[in-house]
Amino acid sequence: MRPYPDEILRSMRDTLDQSIIPNLRDQWAVYAAKVMDKMMEHLEIRWRREAPLLAEDTEDLLGVLSGLRDALGGPALAGHDGLAGLRGRVDAGVAEAVDRPADPTSIVSLTEHNEALRRLVVDAIEAMDAAAAAEPGLGEVLAAPREDIRCYLRRELDRDVELARPTFMSFAPPKPKKAGAKG
């Protein structure tokens, strides 16, 4: 239905910027209105980009976790008891994600699906760190799966940055200056 949410937000921002902010006399009110403008800009960007980025990130996660599952089941890591539990969790998590995909029309469903896979990445990092600490030399064998995870985390951050607009603003009113204070 038209107008789309991003169009409504853009209209609200234009009204704020062109009609409201120029007519505010109080500096704190101007500051707070500019923060609201940044927040609406953030919502506008998220409305357009969040679902596609979540879908892309989830697909990326499934690839990384499938590669991790293969590495954990391979001959170099198959005999390490400290990683057996991780193998089972990754197998189950990937199978669950594939068998029950998220509802592509629901940001909540996409986010929950993605977060479940991200938890597996955290579990994998922790389990690999613990196994490498317990078994000297295992760190070298785990280098490739760890690098795959590091590369994924970089891609994830790049996607997250697309949704973020820094405000560099505080949400608290300015503190009154003390008598005789400088600056």
CORLINTA-V752189 format. One record per pair of residues at least 24 apart in sequence whose C-alpha atoms are under 8 Angstrom apart, sorted by the first residue. I is the first residue (numbers start at 1). J is the second residue. Records with the same first field share a line. If there is no record, write none. Layout:
I = J  J
This chain:
5 = 44  47
6 = 43  44  45  47  48
7 = 44
9 = 40  41  43  44
10 = 40  41  44
13 = 37  40  41
28 = 173  174
32 = 171
35 = 167  169  171
38 = 165  167
41 = 165
42 = 163  164  165
45 = 163
46 = 163
49 = 162  163
50 = 107  163
51 = 104  107  110
53 = 159
54 = 110  111  114
55 = 104  110
57 = 114  156  159
58 = 113  114  117
60 = 152
61 = 117  118  152
62 = 94  117
64 = 148  149  152
65 = 90  94  120  121
66 = 94
67 = 145
68 = 145
71 = 145
76 = 141
77 = 141
82 = 127  130  131
83 = 127  128  131
86 = 123  124  127
89 = 120
90 = 120
93 = 117  120
121 = 149
